[in-house]
């Protein structure tokens, strides 16, 4: 079982590097920083409902952007 877990860990690390490289192509950092600060602000104000809403939106929109970028990358690879 430890060999299987090690293999899964290797795949996660490999996948993380690929996703990070793709993420950098999106130039998402400024938006992400702004959203993180808004989430933290809601938490500091004790507005857990708003913090949850902001976090859900942040994760959902980041996921959509990443999927779209991966689709474009795949289409470019197929065209080459």
GUVEXBA-384753 format. One record per atom (N, C-alpha, C): residue in three letters; y, z, x. Coordinates in steps of 0.2 Angstrom, whole numbers, plus 5000, padded with zeros to 4 digits. Each point is the difference from the previous one (the first is absolute). Layout:
BEGIN
+------+------+------+------+
| bado |    y |    z |    x |
+------+------+------+------+
|  ala |    Y |    Z |    X |
...
+------+------+------+------+
# end
This chain:
BEGIN
+------+------+------+------+
| bado |    y |    z |    x |
+------+------+------+------+
|  unk | 4994 | 5000 | 5004 |
|  unk | 5006 | 5000 | 4996 |
|  unk | 5006 | 5000 | 5004 |
|  unk | 5000 | 5003 | 5006 |
|  unk | 5006 | 5001 | 5004 |
|  unk | 5002 | 4993 | 5003 |
|  unk | 4995 | 4996 | 5001 |
|  unk | 5001 | 4993 | 5002 |
|  unk | 5004 | 4996 | 4995 |
|  unk | 4998 | 5001 | 4994 |
|  unk | 5003 | 4996 | 4994 |
|  unk | 5007 | 5003 | 4999 |
|  unk | 5001 | 5006 | 5001 |
|  unk | 5007 | 5003 | 4999 |
|  unk | 5004 | 4997 | 5006 |
|  unk | 4998 | 5000 | 5006 |
|  unk | 5003 | 4997 | 5006 |
|  unk | 5002 | 4993 | 4998 |
|  unk | 4996 | 4996 | 4998 |
|  unk | 5001 | 4993 | 4998 |
|  unk | 5005 | 4999 | 4995 |
|  unk | 5000 | 5004 | 4995 |
|  unk | 5005 | 5000 | 4994 |
|  unk | 5007 | 5002 | 5003 |
|  unk | 5000 | 5005 | 5005 |
|  unk | 5006 | 5002 | 5003 |
|  unk | 5003 | 4994 | 5004 |
|  unk | 4996 | 4997 | 5004 |
|  unk | 5002 | 4994 | 5004 |
|  unk | 5003 | 4995 | 4995 |
|  unk | 4997 | 4998 | 4994 |
|  unk | 5003 | 4995 | 4996 |
|  unk | 5006 | 5003 | 4997 |
|  unk | 5001 | 5006 | 4999 |
|  unk | 5006 | 5003 | 4997 |
|  unk | 5006 | 4999 | 5005 |
|  unk | 4998 | 5001 | 5007 |
|  unk | 5005 | 4999 | 5005 |
|  unk | 5002 | 4993 | 5001 |
|  unk | 4995 | 4996 | 4999 |
|  unk | 5002 | 4992 | 5001 |
|  unk | 5004 | 4998 | 4994 |
|  unk | 4998 | 5002 | 4994 |
|  unk | 5004 | 4998 | 4994 |
|  unk | 5007 | 5003 | 5001 |
|  unk | 5001 | 5006 | 5002 |
|  unk | 5006 | 5003 | 5000 |
|  unk | 5005 | 4996 | 5005 |
|  unk | 4997 | 4998 | 5006 |
|  unk | 5004 | 4996 | 5004 |
|  unk | 5002 | 4993 | 4997 |
|  unk | 4996 | 4997 | 4996 |
|  unk | 5001 | 4994 | 4997 |
|  unk | 5006 | 5001 | 4995 |
|  unk | 4999 | 5005 | 4996 |
|  unk | 5005 | 5001 | 4994 |
|  unk | 5007 | 5002 | 5003 |
|  unk | 5000 | 5004 | 5006 |
|  unk | 5006 | 5002 | 5003 |
|  unk | 5004 | 4993 | 5002 |
|  unk | 4996 | 4996 | 5003 |
|  unk | 5003 | 4994 | 5003 |
|  unk | 5003 | 4996 | 4994 |
|  unk | 4996 | 4999 | 4995 |
|  unk | 5002 | 4997 | 4994 |
|  unk | 5006 | 5003 | 4997 |
|  unk | 5000 | 5007 | 4999 |
|  unk | 5006 | 5004 | 4998 |
|  unk | 5006 | 4998 | 5004 |
|  unk | 5000 | 5000 | 5006 |
|  unk | 5006 | 4999 | 5004 |
|  unk | 5003 | 4993 | 4998 |
|  unk | 4996 | 4995 | 4998 |
|  unk | 5003 | 4993 | 4998 |
|  unk | 5004 | 5001 | 4994 |
|  unk | 4999 | 5005 | 4996 |
|  unk | 5004 | 5001 | 4994 |
|  unk | 5007 | 5003 | 5001 |
|  unk | 5001 | 5003 | 5006 |
|  unk | 5006 | 5003 | 5001 |
|  unk | 5002 | 5005 | 4994 |
|  unk | 4995 | 5004 | 4999 |
|  unk | 5000 | 5005 | 4994 |
|  unk | 5003 | 5006 | 5002 |
|  unk | 5001 | 5002 | 5006 |
|  unk | 5002 | 5006 | 5002 |
|  unk | 5007 | 5003 | 4997 |
|  unk | 5005 | 4996 | 5000 |
|  unk | 5006 | 5003 | 4997 |
|  unk | 4999 | 5002 | 4992 |
|  unk | 4997 | 4996 | 4997 |
|  unk | 4998 | 5001 | 4993 |
|  unk | 4996 | 5007 | 4999 |
|  unk | 4995 | 5000 | 5004 |
|  unk | 4995 | 5005 | 5000 |
|  unk | 5004 | 5007 | 5002 |
|  unk | 5004 | 5000 | 5005 |
|  unk | 5004 | 5006 | 5002 |
|  unk | 5004 | 5002 | 4994 |
|  unk | 5004 | 4995 | 4997 |
|  unk | 5004 | 5002 | 4994 |
|  unk | 4996 | 5003 | 4994 |
|  unk | 4994 | 4998 | 4999 |
|  unk | 4996 | 5002 | 4995 |
|  unk | 4997 | 5007 | 5002 |
|  unk | 4998 | 5001 | 5006 |
|  unk | 4998 | 5007 | 5002 |
|  unk | 5005 | 5005 | 5000 |
|  unk | 5006 | 4998 | 5001 |
|  unk | 5006 | 5005 | 5000 |
|  unk | 5001 | 5002 | 4992 |
|  unk | 4999 | 4995 | 4996 |
|  unk | 5001 | 5001 | 4993 |
|  unk | 4995 | 5005 | 4997 |
|  unk | 4993 | 4999 | 5002 |
|  unk | 4995 | 5004 | 4998 |
|  unk | 5001 | 5007 | 5003 |
|  unk | 5002 | 5001 | 5006 |
|  unk | 5001 | 5007 | 5003 |
|  unk | 5006 | 5003 | 4996 |
|  unk | 5005 | 4996 | 4998 |
|  unk | 5006 | 5003 | 4997 |
|  unk | 4998 | 5003 | 4993 |
|  unk | 4995 | 4996 | 4997 |
|  unk | 4998 | 5002 | 4993 |
|  unk | 4996 | 5007 | 5001 |
|  unk | 4996 | 5000 | 5005 |
|  unk | 4996 | 5006 | 5002 |
|  unk | 5004 | 5006 | 5001 |
|  unk | 5006 | 4999 | 5004 |
|  unk | 5004 | 5005 | 5002 |
|  unk | 5004 | 5003 | 4993 |
|  unk | 5001 | 4995 | 4996 |
|  unk | 5004 | 5002 | 4994 |
|  unk | 4995 | 5004 | 4995 |
|  unk | 4993 | 4999 | 5001 |
|  unk | 4995 | 5003 | 4996 |
|  unk | 4999 | 4996 | 4994 |
|  unk | 5001 | 4993 | 5001 |
|  unk | 4999 | 4996 | 4994 |
|  unk | 4993 | 4996 | 5002 |
|  unk | 4995 | 5004 | 4998 |
|  unk | 4993 | 4997 | 5002 |
|  unk | 4998 | 4994 | 4996 |
|  unk | 5003 | 4999 | 4994 |
|  unk | 4999 | 4994 | 4996 |
|  unk | 5003 | 4994 | 5003 |
|  unk | 5006 | 5001 | 5002 |
|  unk | 5003 | 4994 | 5004 |
|  unk | 4997 | 4999 | 5006 |
|  unk | 4998 | 5005 | 5004 |
|  unk | 4997 | 4999 | 5007 |
|  unk | 4993 | 4996 | 4999 |
|  unk | 4997 | 5002 | 4995 |
|  unk | 4993 | 4996 | 4998 |
|  unk | 5002 | 4993 | 4998 |
|  unk | 5005 | 4999 | 4996 |
|  unk | 5001 | 4993 | 4998 |
|  unk | 5002 | 4996 | 5006 |
|  unk | 5004 | 5002 | 5004 |
|  unk | 5003 | 4997 | 5006 |
|  unk | 4994 | 4998 | 5005 |
|  unk | 4996 | 5005 | 5001 |
|  unk | 4994 | 4999 | 5004 |
|  unk | 4995 | 4995 | 4997 |
|  unk | 4999 | 5000 | 4994 |
|  unk | 4995 | 4995 | 4997 |
|  unk | 5003 | 4993 | 5001 |
|  unk | 5007 | 4999 | 4999 |
|  unk | 5003 | 4994 | 5000 |
|  unk | 5000 | 4998 | 5008 |
|  unk | 5001 | 5004 | 5004 |
|  unk | 5000 | 4999 | 5007 |
|  unk | 4993 | 4997 | 5002 |
|  unk | 4995 | 5003 | 4999 |
|  unk | 4993 | 4998 | 5002 |
|  unk | 4999 | 4994 | 4996 |
|  unk | 5001 | 4999 | 4994 |
|  unk | 4998 | 4994 | 4996 |
|  unk | 5004 | 4994 | 5003 |
|  unk | 5007 | 5000 | 5001 |
|  unk | 5003 | 4995 | 5003 |
|  unk | 4999 | 4998 | 5007 |
|  unk | 4998 | 5005 | 5004 |
|  unk | 4998 | 4999 | 5007 |
|  unk | 4993 | 4996 | 5000 |
|  unk | 4996 | 5002 | 4995 |
|  unk | 4994 | 4997 | 5000 |
|  unk | 5000 | 4992 | 4997 |
|  unk | 5005 | 4999 | 4996 |
|  unk | 5001 | 4993 | 4997 |
|  unk | 5003 | 4996 | 5006 |
|  unk | 5004 | 5003 | 5004 |
|  unk | 5003 | 4996 | 5005 |
|  unk | 4995 | 4998 | 5005 |
|  unk | 4996 | 5005 | 5002 |
|  unk | 4995 | 4999 | 5005 |
|  unk | 4995 | 4995 | 4998 |
|  unk | 4998 | 5000 | 4993 |
|  unk | 4995 | 4995 | 4998 |
|  unk | 5003 | 4993 | 5000 |
|  unk | 5006 | 5000 | 4998 |
|  unk | 5003 | 4993 | 5000 |
|  unk | 5001 | 4997 | 5007 |
|  unk | 5001 | 5005 | 5005 |
|  unk | 5001 | 4997 | 5007 |
|  unk | 4993 | 4998 | 5003 |
|  unk | 4995 | 5004 | 4998 |
|  unk | 4993 | 4998 | 5002 |
|  unk | 4998 | 4994 | 4997 |
|  unk | 5002 | 4998 | 4993 |
|  unk | 4998 | 4994 | 4997 |
|  unk | 5003 | 4994 | 5004 |
|  unk | 5007 | 5001 | 5002 |
|  unk | 5003 | 4995 | 5003 |
|  unk | 4997 | 4999 | 5007 |
|  unk | 4998 | 5005 | 5004 |
|  unk | 4997 | 4999 | 5006 |
|  unk | 4993 | 4997 | 4999 |
|  unk | 4996 | 5001 | 4995 |
|  unk | 4994 | 4997 | 4999 |
|  unk | 5001 | 4993 | 4998 |
|  unk | 5005 | 4998 | 4996 |
|  unk | 5001 | 4993 | 4999 |
|  unk | 5002 | 4996 | 5006 |
|  unk | 5004 | 5003 | 5004 |
|  unk | 5003 | 4997 | 5006 |
|  unk | 4993 | 4999 | 5005 |
|  unk | 4996 | 5005 | 5000 |
|  unk | 4994 | 4999 | 5004 |
|  unk | 4995 | 4994 | 4997 |
|  unk | 5000 | 5000 | 4994 |
|  unk | 4996 | 4995 | 4997 |
|  unk | 5003 | 4993 | 5001 |
|  unk | 5006 | 4999 | 5000 |
|  unk | 5004 | 4994 | 5001 |
|  unk | 5000 | 4997 | 5007 |
|  unk | 4998 | 5005 | 5005 |
|  unk | 5000 | 4998 | 5007 |
|  unk | 4994 | 4997 | 5002 |
+------+------+------+------+
# end
